[in-house]
Amino acid sequence: MKGILKYIKPYGAFMALTLFLKFVAAMMDLLIPSLLAKIIDDIVPTREVRLVFVWGGIMLLCAVFSVTTNVTANRMAEVSAGGMTERLRHDLFSRVTYLSAGQMDDFTVSSVVSRLTSDTYNVNRMFARMQRLGVRGPILLIGGILITMTMEPRLTLVLAAALPFIILIVTLVTRKSIPVYGGQQKVLDEMVRVLQENITGVRVIRALSRTDYEKDRYDEVNQRLADIEQRAGRISAASSPSTTLVLNLGLTAVIVTGAYLVQKGEAGPGVIIAFLSYFTIILNAMLGITNIFVMCSKGLASLRRIFEIMEAPEQMPVLLQDASRSDAGSAEPPLVEFEDVTFSYNKKGENLSHISFSLKKGESLGVIGATGSGKSTLVNLLLRFYDVDQGCIRIDGRRIDSIPYPELRSMFGVVFQNDYLMAASLEENIDFFRGLSGEQIGEAAGYAQAQQFIREKEGMDARVAVRGNNLSGGQKQRIMIARALAGGPRILILDDASSALDYKTDAELRKALHTHFKDTTTITIAQRISSIQGADHILVLEDGRCIGYGTHEELLESCGEYQMIYELQMGAGGEAIRAGHGKSLNGEEVRKNEG
């Protein structure tokens, strides 16, 4: 929480000026009732109309000056609060982008969204309100009490008797409200999650006729949010009425006492009228201070949630020491190497168990296995979204935990299993803010077999809808493959990237990769054997374990699981290939035998 000071510091002088203007305006407000008392008790009895107008003009100037400085200070408060919140939101977003995948899993996407939106808004309101009332309220309260003491100490004592009760009310409200506001934000996180799921999956929900069910699910979390909001509202709502009751009781006592003093001739009418004005000022100041505490309760609860992310420890730092292979000799090390890698997401069980393989520059690896066998986990570890529990992963002989993230990620071109497209042009989706030339983008689209449908879409300037909803599954995959190829990666990862492609397009894509990306090491995760049978190495996974590793022909002889998948997918045509009719990266022989 101390980190908030660095966001306040750049606006220190600006905030000091704001607070000074608030101080001046408060002093003007305090001066006006004294001027009124002087006019009533001292000027009016002289029957000098000119003096009445002079002192009345002074009162008017004080009022105008107070309003002007207040408006200026309020606007300045909004500027500095907005600037501080903008920097805080920027740094929070930046920190989120560098959270490890495990930390993001713990915080959850919905919670991060609400912290970036509603929590930063609460902090903004706290900063602004504290500048607007943080000086004005206490000055009016303390100044009003001091001035009234010089005017009529006995009436001031009546007023002061109410203050301890008000302090007690504010303390109780603050103590109870902070935990409630923290709980409110947690329920809001859940509501954001439900909204995200429904908006993202609206087509599936409608297709399966689950609209009413999702309405009920949303109503349930909405009701819980409403309940906790009402609870928070009841706590904060009790503050102002309770404070007002105490102050009104004090005001009643002041009026009765003042009337008694006027009747005895111990106080003038002007003093009593001024005292009532000061009492109103003090009342409003106390209400303002109460509101500050309520707003601070929200803001502090939100700050705690924000700094949970900002101060989250770096889970996967880059090692500073040399972590190259100790046995590295003159021979060129493998480009990619998994050495006895074991990993679990929740540290219970094993999502990958003792996986080892190596790939040289330009070699290809196909990965196949049932759903949940660990195929995508292998990609997550290679990109260092998670750190291994046991073993190590090397690139060019260097442990990946010693390679700076920008350098590491620049080596890859990746198409994830659940990738996404922006609501932008086709060209912007392929470029993805990398500043690639039109020639690079066009070539990549050609290699990805996307040129024909791009022409049908009226070229690279054609707009892509949100999540690519105006494209077919195969079109989306080809655009994402073009994006991965456009940067000329050293290592290309295709995670089920051709599942929506027809066999002909899939074969042409593999042929283009074989022809134009000979020096690129390719890792292809697929459900279809035809997509990987031409790879230099094939890894068969089952429940996170390697149950087969070798070439297509070797696995047909040695791996029962691979044989079963092959028979199911290739049918009778597969027998001819297994009998020795050869393999081909582009799939031509496969189609001949299937024919």
N, C-alpha and C positions, 0 to 999 in steps of 0.2 A: 504493500500500500504506500510505502514511502516513495515509490516510483512516480507517484502522481505529481510530485514537486517539480520534476523536470518538464512537465507540460505547463505548469503554472509560471515557471521562471521566465520564459521568453516574453510573457505578457505582464511581468511585474510592474514596470513603469506605467503601462497603460492602465492596469488595474488600480495602481496607487492614485492616478489622476481621477479615475472613476469614483473611488472611495472618497477622495477629497471633495469632489463635486457633490457627492451625497452628503458629506459632512456639512458643507456650506448650505445646501438646501435645507437640511434638518435644522440648522441654526436659524435660518430665516423663518421656518415654521414655528420655532420656539419663541421668536421675537414678536410675532404678530399678536398673541393674546396679551402680552405685556403692554404693547402699544394701545390695544383696546382698553385695558384697565386705566392707562394714563389718560386717554381721551375722556372716558366716563367720569373718573374721579377728579381729574385735575383740569382738563381743558374745558369741558362742558360747563362747569360752574362759573367760569370767567365770562361766558357768553360771547367769546371772541370767535365769530364764525370763520374768520380767516385762519385762525389756528386749527380749528376743526378740520378745514379742508387740507391744510398743510400736513397735519399728522395722519389724516385719512389717506392723503397721497403717498406718504411714507409707507403706510400699511399696504397700499396697492402695489407699490414698487417691490416691497418684500415678497408679496404673493406672486407677482409676475416673475421675479428673479428665481423664486423657489420652483415654480413650475418649469421654467426654462432649463434650469440646471438639472432638475429631476429627469426631464425627458432626454436631455443630452446624455446624462449618466446611464440611464436605462438602455439607450441605444449602444453606448460603449460597452456596457455589460454583456449585451447580446453578441457584440462583435468578438470580444475576448473569449466568451464562453464557446461561441461557435468555432473559433480558431483552435482553442485547446481541444475541443471534442473532435475536430477534424484530424488533428495530429494523433490523438489517442486512437481514433478509429482506423487511421492509416497504419499505425504501428501494430494494432491488434490484428488487422487483416494480414499484414506482413508476417507476423508471428504465426498465424494460423497456417499460412502457406508452407512454413518450415517445420510444422509439427510432424512428428513421425506418424506413420500410419497407425501404429498402436495407440498413440496418444489421441489421434482423431477418433479411433474406435471408442476410446474411453469417454471423451467429451461428447461425442455424437454430433452429427451434422446439424440437427435441429437446434441443439443447445448453442452451437457456435453461431448460427444465424440469429438467434434471439439476443445473444450477447453483442453482436455487431449492430443490432438495430435498437431494440427496446432498452437494453442496458445502457448503451451509449447515449440514448435520448435522456434517460433518467439522470445520468451524470451531467449532461448539458444543462438540464433544468436546475440541478443543484448548484452548478457554478454560477449561472445567471442569477438565481434567486439570492444566493449568498452575497453577491455584489450589490444587488438592488436593495436588499433589506438587512444585510449583515452589519452595515454601519448605521443606516438610517434608523432601524428599530432600536438598537441600544442607545444611540444618541438621544432620540426622542424620549425614551424611557428614563434614562439617567438624568438628562437635561431637564426634563419636565419635573422630575422629583426635586432636583436641586433648586429650580426656580420657585416652585411652590413653597419650598421650605423658607425661602427669603420673603415670600409674600405673606404666608400664614402657616407657621409651623404646626399648629394644632390640627389643621385640616390635612396637612401632609402626613401626620402620624396616622390619621384615620385611613388614608389611602395606602400607606406602607403596610398596614396590618393585613391587607389582602394579598400582598406579593408572595409570602411563603406558600400560601395555598396554590397560587398559580405555578410556582416553580415545581411543586410536588406533582401537579397535573401533567406538566410538560415532561418531567422525568419519567413518570409511569407510562405515558403514551409512547415515548421514544423507545423505552426498554421493551415494550411489547410489540411495537410495530416493525422493528428491524428484522426479526426472525420471520414474521409473517410475509414481509415483502420478498425475502429470500425464497420462501416457499412458493410464492406467487410466480416468480420468474421460472422456477423449476417446472411448474405445471404449464407455463407458457411454452417452455421447451417442448413438452410433450404435444401440445396443441400444434406447434409448428411442424413437428414430425408427422402427425396425422395429416395435416394439410399437404405436405410435400408428397406423401405416399398417394393421396387421393388425386392430386393434380397430375403427378407423373403417370399414375396407372389408371387414368380415367377411362381409357378405351377398354382395358381389360375388365374393369369394374362393370362397365355397361354391357360388355359382351357376355359376362357371366351372371348378369342380372343381380348384382350385389349392391345396387345403389342404395336401397333401403337399409341394408346392413351397415354400409359405410356412413349413412346419415346418423344412424343410432350410435355408432362408434364416435363420430364427431360430437354428437350431442352430449355423450357421456363426459368427454374431456372438457367440452365447453361448459358443462354444468359445474364440474369441479373447479374450473377456473373462475366461474362466476361466484361460486361459494367462497373461495378464498379471497376474491376481490371484495366481496361484501363484508367478510370478516375484517379485512384491512381497512375498509371504509368505515366500519363501525368503530374501530379503534381510533382512527384519525378524526372521525366525525364527533367523537366525544370530547375532543380537545377544545375546539372553539366554543361550543355551547357552555362547557364547564368553566372555561376561562371567562367568558362573557358574564355568566351568572355571578361569579365571584366579584368581578369588577363592577357589575351593576349594583350588587349589594353594597360595595364600597362607595359607589356614586350616591346611592340613597343616603348612606350615613354622612357623606360629605355635604349633601344638600340640607339635611336636617341640622347638622352642626353649623353650617354656614348661615342658615336662617336664624338660628339662635344667636350667633355672634353679631349679625346685622341688627337684630332686634335690640341687643344690648349696646349697640353702638361701638363694638370693638373691631368691626371690619366694614369696609365700604362696599357698596353694590358692585362697583367695577372689579374689585378684587375677587368677589365671589363669581362673577361672570367669567373673568379670566381663568379662575381656578377650575371652573367647569369645562372651559375650553382645553385647559391643560389635561384635565382628567380624560377627555375624549381622545386627545393626542396619545396619552399614556395607554389608554385602552386599545387603540389601533396599533400602537407599537407592540404591545403584548401579543395581540392576535397575529401580527406580522412575524414576531419571533417564534410563536407556536407553529406557524406555517413553515418557517425555515427548518424547524426540527423535523416536521413531517417529511418535507422534501429531502432533507439530509438523510433521513432513514431510508428512503428509496434509493437515493444516490449512493450511499455507503454500501448498501446491499448489492447494488449493481457493480460498484467498484470492486468489491471482493470477487465477484464472478469474473469480471474482466481480467483482474490480475491473477486469477487462478491459471489463465492461459498465458498471460504475459510473463509470469514468473515460473512457468512450468519448466523443469530442468530439461536440458538437451539430452535426449535419450540415446541418440546415435551419433556421437561426435566423430569427426574425422581424426584418425590417429596421426600423430605428428612424427613418430619414429618410422624408420625405414622398415617396411613390412614385406619386402620382396622375398622371393624364395631363397632360402639359405643355400640350397644346392644348385642355384642357377649357374650354369656353365656357359660355354660358347654357343651351345645349341639354342635356337630360338624357342622361348617358352610357348605353351599353348595360348591362344588368344583368350579362350574361356575355359576355366577349370573349376569343377565342383569336387571338393575333396572331403569325403565322408560327412556330408552335410545332413544335419538333423534339425528339425524345426517344429515348433508347435505354437499356434496363435495364443492359446490360453495357458501355456506351460503345463498342460495336462494332456497326456497322450502324445501322439506324434503325427503331424500332418505330412511331414516328410521324414524318412528314416534312412540314414546312412546312404545318401545318394552320391555317387562319384561318376564323373565322366570328364572328358576334355575335348576341345574343338580347336583345330588350327585355323589359321586365316583362310577364309574362302570355303570352309567345310560347312555342311548343313546337318542339322539335327531335327529329327521328327519326334514328337512326344505324343503318345496316345495312351488312353486309359479311360476307365469308366468315370462318370460324374463323381466328383469328390475324391479322386485319386491323388490330387496334389499337383496337377498340371499348371494351373494358374499360380499356385503358391511358389512354384519354381521360378516363374517370371518375377514375382514380387521380391524374391530374395536376390535375384540377379540385378534388379534395378535398385536394390537396397532400400526398398520401402520398409522392410523389416530386417533385423539382424539375425543371423543364424544362432541357434542354441549350442550347436557343436559343429566342429569342422570349420572349413573356410572356403570362400569363393575368391578366385583370382582372375584378373584380366591382365594380359601381358606380363604374367608373373607377379603382379602386385595385388595384395589383398584389397578387396573393394572398400574395406573400411579405412584404408589409407589414401584413397583417391578422393579429392575434393568433389563435392556434389556436381558443380557445373561441368567439370571435366568428365566425370563419370556419365552423367546423363547425355552429354553431347555425343557420346559414342553410339547411342542407340537410335534406331527408328522403331517405333512400337505401334502395333494395333491391338488394343485391349479387347477382351471379350465383350465388355459392355462399354464401348467407347461412345463418344458423343460428338455432335456437330453443332456449330454455333448458328445463330440466326444471322447469317451474313452471306456474302456471295460465295460461289464455288471456289473462286480463286483465293479468297481470304481464308476459307476453310483449309485449303491445301497449304497455303503459305504459313498460316498460324503465327503471324506477327514476327516471322524470322527474316523478313526483308529479302526473300528469294526473288530471283529474276523470273520474268515471264517464260523464258526458255526452260529453266529448271522445272517450273510448275507444269508446263506443257509436256515435257518429256516424262515426268513422273506420272501424269495422267495417262499418257500413252502406255507406259509399262504396266500400270494398274488396270488396263483395259477399260478405261473410263471415257475415252475420247468420243465414242459414238453417242452415248447418251448425253454427254456434255453439249455436243452439237445440237442434239434434239431439244435440249433445254435452252437453246439460244446463247450458248457460249459460257465462258467463265464468269460473266457478270450476272448470270442467273442467280436469284436469291434462294437461299435454303431456309425453310421454315424452322421454327423452334424444334430442337431435337431431330431435325431432318424429317419431319412428318410428311413433307411433300415428295420424298424420295422412297423408292422401294428398298427392301433390305439389301439386295445385291448392289444397288447404286450407292447406298451409304457405305457399304464395306469397301467398294472400289475407291471412293473419295478418301476414306481413312487410310487405305493402303497407299494411295498417291501421296498423302501427307507424310507417311512414314518414309517413303522412298525419296521424297523431294530433297531432303537434307543430305543425301549421300552417306548413310550411316555405315559405320564399321560393323555393327552388329544389328541385324534385323530380327525383330520378334513379331511373329504373327500368331496371336492367341485366338484360335478358332476364327480367323479372319476371313475364311472363305466358305463358311457354313451356308451362306445365302447365295453363293455363286453356283451356276449350273456347271456340269462337268466340263463342257467345252471351254467356258471362260476360265475355270479353275486351271485347266491344262495349259491354256495360253498364258495365263499369269505365271505359272511355274516355269514355262519355257522362257518368258521374258526375264525372269529373275536369274535363270541359269545362264542366259546369254549376256545380259548387261550388268550383272552384279556378281561376277565371278570372284572378286576379292572380298565380298561381303559375307561374313559368317551369319548363317540364317538358322533361327530356331523356330520351327513351325509346330504349333499345338493344334491338333485336329481330331475330329471324330471319324473322318473318312481316311481309309488306308490309301486311297488313290491320291490324296494330297501329300502324303509323306513317303510313299514307297520308293521314290527315287532319291531320298536323302542318304548322305554318307553314313549316318548313324541313326538308329531308331531306338528310343527309350520307351519301354512299356511300364506303366505304373499301375499299381493296385494297392489301395489303402495306404498311399504314401511310400510304398516300397518298390524298388526296382525288381521286376520279375522277368525282365528280358532286355538285352542290349546287344545290338549288332546291326547288320544290314537286313534288308527286306528278306533276302533268300535265307540268311542264317536264322532269322526269327521264325520263318515258316518251318524250319527243321527242328528248332530247339524250344520254342515258346508256345505252349498249348493255348494260352489266352489270346496271343496274336493270331494263331491259326484259326481259332474260333471266330474272332472278329473278321478275319479275312474271308472265311467261308460264308458268313452271314451277309457280308457286303458285296462280295464279288460273285457268289453263286457258282454256277457251273463254269463260267468264264474264268474263274480263278484257277481251276484245275489245270487249264492249258498253260497258264503263266507259271504255276508252280512246277509244271513238268519241264520247264526250261526254256520257254519262249522269250525270256529276257525281261529286263526292266527298262523303263524309260522315264526320265524326269518329266517330260511333257505329256506323258500318258497316251501317246499314239498307239503303242502296242496293246494297251489295255482296251482301247476302243475297238481295235481290230478283232481281238478275241471275244469281246462282248458282242460284236457284230456277228 
